[in-house]
């Protein structure tokens, strides 16, 4: 199996214990064209803290329009949380009018109850996005990290710092909001070819 020089360098760094600053695939690959003013929404669903972020493609870098987390306290019933997720995302979509949304794809959880709850939150988010008429794409978490940070097993803090850097945010965004912005950035990476970040339309 062939590997790139960059992958070889990363392997050597990990074996030697030295630290290597990853180069995001996103860097240098953003080529604004006919979609340069496109507004993209990212959503990282979770029952207690769904992250969302909206960016607009612009020169020389994408611009963050809004980002945040939908908090649902532990004392709330699940039905109340789902209603808040749906309503909040509905309001964000109506205000910023994105044309497309990138959402984190399903993952395999060892705990069945956790998987069911996550599925409910994801369903509420999808309902709001579909109602708004957005094209929806799902991207695997590892693919998002690879696209934004340059390393598929990057930690949340690394993702957040890279998102802050790419969007020139004054402060580090909350982890769930950073993940949502990373999803939007991964989609923006190259929407003019067969999707490099592994997006699947749903």
C-alpha distance (Angstrom), angle and dihedral (degrees) to the residues before:
residue distance angle dihedral
X1 . . .
X2 3.82 . .
X3 3.79 121.0 .
X4 3.77 130.0 -165.6
X5 3.83 122.6 -113.4
X6 3.80 88.3 -110.5
X7 3.81 92.2 54.5
X8 3.82 89.8 48.4
X9 3.80 90.1 51.7
X10 3.80 90.7 50.5
X11 3.79 91.5 49.6
X12 3.80 91.3 51.0
X13 3.80 91.1 48.9
X14 3.80 92.8 51.1
X15 3.82 92.0 47.6
X16 3.80 93.0 48.6
X17 3.79 93.1 45.1
X18 3.78 93.1 -123.0
X19 3.76 121.4 136.7
X20 3.77 119.4 -111.4
X21 3.77 122.8 -166.4
X22 3.81 105.2 -132.0
X23 3.76 119.2 -129.9
X24 3.81 111.7 -136.9
X25 3.74 115.5 -127.0
X26 3.80 85.5 -137.1
X27 3.80 91.4 66.9
X28 3.75 110.4 96.8
X29 3.80 94.5 -0.8
X30 3.79 98.2 85.9
X31 3.77 105.7 103.4
X32 3.80 112.6 176.4
X33 3.76 111.4 -146.6
X34 3.76 133.6 140.7
X35 3.83 88.8 -20.7
X36 3.79 95.7 50.5
X37 3.81 93.4 121.0
X38 3.79 94.3 42.7
X39 3.79 115.8 135.3
X40 3.81 114.1 -140.2
X41 3.78 128.3 -168.9
X42 3.79 125.8 -155.7
X43 3.81 124.4 -161.5
X44 3.80 129.0 -169.5
X45 3.83 103.6 -171.5
X46 3.79 123.3 -145.4
X47 3.79 130.4 149.5
X48 3.82 95.1 -126.8
X49 3.80 100.8 29.9
X50 3.79 118.9 16.6
X51 3.79 110.1 -176.2
X52 3.79 122.7 -145.6
X53 3.78 135.7 179.7
X54 3.79 136.2 175.1
X55 3.80 124.3 -157.5
X56 3.79 133.9 179.3
X57 3.79 121.5 -145.8
X58 3.78 109.0 -119.1
X59 3.81 141.6 149.6
X60 2.93 127.9 -59.6
X61 3.82 93.7 2.7
X62 3.82 136.8 -2.2
X63 3.80 114.9 -88.2
X64 3.80 124.3 -132.0
X65 3.80 111.2 -130.2
X66 3.80 98.9 179.2
X67 3.78 141.0 -21.2
X68 3.76 136.2 177.3
X69 3.79 149.6 130.3
X70 3.81 127.5 -97.5
X71 3.82 103.3 -134.3
X72 3.79 120.2 -152.6
X73 3.84 113.7 179.2
X74 3.81 118.8 -131.0
X75 3.80 90.2 -111.9
X76 3.80 93.3 63.3
X77 3.79 119.8 99.7
X78 3.78 113.9 -115.0
X79 3.79 91.3 -113.9
X80 3.81 90.9 58.5
X81 3.81 90.9 49.7
X82 3.79 92.0 50.3
X83 3.79 91.3 50.3
X84 3.81 91.3 51.1
X85 3.82 92.2 48.6
X86 3.79 91.2 50.9
X87 3.80 95.2 45.5
X88 3.82 95.6 44.7
X89 3.80 94.1 49.7
X90 3.79 89.6 44.6
X91 3.83 89.4 54.5
X92 3.83 93.7 46.2
X93 3.80 91.7 49.5
X94 3.81 91.5 48.4
X95 3.82 93.1 49.9
X96 3.82 100.5 43.6
X97 3.82 98.7 27.8
X98 3.81 100.9 -146.8
X99 3.80 116.7 -170.1
X100 3.79 96.0 -150.5
X101 3.79 138.8 25.9
X102 3.81 131.0 -155.5
X103 3.80 114.8 -155.3
X104 3.77 130.6 -176.9
X105 3.79 112.1 -98.2
X106 3.79 123.4 -122.5
X107 3.77 117.2 -79.1
X108 3.76 131.0 -157.3
X109 3.81 110.7 -104.6
X110 3.79 122.2 -167.4
X111 3.80 90.1 -146.4
X112 3.80 110.2 70.4
X113 3.81 93.3 -159.4
X114 3.80 90.8 53.9
X115 3.79 90.8 49.8
X116 3.81 91.6 50.7
X117 3.81 92.9 49.6
X118 3.79 91.8 47.6
X119 3.79 88.9 49.0
X120 3.80 90.5 54.1
X121 3.82 91.7 52.2
X122 3.78 90.9 47.0
X123 3.80 90.3 49.3
X124 3.80 91.9 52.9
X125 3.81 90.2 50.1
X126 3.79 92.9 47.6
X127 3.80 91.1 49.9
X128 3.81 91.5 54.9
X129 3.81 93.0 45.7
X130 3.79 94.4 46.5
X131 3.80 90.9 47.3
X132 3.82 88.4 55.0
X133 3.80 89.7 55.1
X134 3.80 96.4 -116.8
X135 3.78 124.1 155.9
X136 3.82 102.8 -118.4
X137 3.80 125.5 -150.8
X138 3.78 127.7 -179.3
X139 3.80 122.4 -147.0
X140 3.80 127.5 -171.6
X141 3.83 114.7 -114.9
X142 3.80 92.3 -120.5
X143 3.80 91.2 53.2
X144 3.80 90.9 50.8
X145 3.82 91.7 52.6
X146 3.78 90.9 47.3
X147 3.80 91.4 50.8
X148 3.79 97.0 46.6
X149 3.81 105.5 28.9
X150 3.79 101.3 21.7
X151 3.82 93.7 -121.8
X152 3.81 123.6 84.1
X153 3.82 95.1 -149.8
X154 3.81 96.3 49.1
X155 3.80 117.4 145.8
X156 3.80 122.6 -114.8
X157 3.80 92.4 -105.9
X158 3.80 91.4 55.3
X159 3.80 90.1 50.0
X160 3.79 91.3 49.6
X161 3.80 93.7 49.1
X162 3.80 92.7 48.3
X163 3.81 91.5 48.4
X164 3.80 89.3 50.3
X165 3.79 90.1 50.4
X166 3.81 96.8 45.3
X167 3.80 93.3 48.4
X168 3.83 94.6 35.0
X169 3.80 91.8 -127.8
X170 3.82 115.7 -179.8
X171 3.82 91.6 -134.9
X172 3.78 136.8 29.3
X173 3.82 106.6 -96.1
X174 3.82 119.9 -126.7
X175 3.84 111.0 -87.3
X176 3.81 96.3 -107.1
X177 3.81 92.2 46.0
X178 3.82 89.9 47.0
X179 3.80 89.8 53.5
X180 3.80 89.8 51.3
X181 3.80 92.2 50.0
X182 3.80 88.9 47.3
X183 3.80 89.1 55.6
X184 3.80 90.4 52.7
X185 3.81 91.1 47.5
X186 3.79 91.8 48.4
X187 3.78 89.9 53.9
X188 3.81 90.3 47.3
X189 3.80 90.8 51.2
X190 3.77 93.1 93.2
X191 3.79 118.0 -21.5
X192 3.80 92.9 164.1
X193 3.81 96.8 73.5
X194 3.78 137.7 41.7
X195 3.76 98.1 -56.6
X196 3.76 111.9 -88.7
X197 3.79 95.0 -164.7
X198 3.79 92.5 57.6
X199 3.79 99.4 -109.1
X200 3.79 117.7 175.9
X201 3.78 121.6 -161.5
X202 3.78 114.9 -127.0
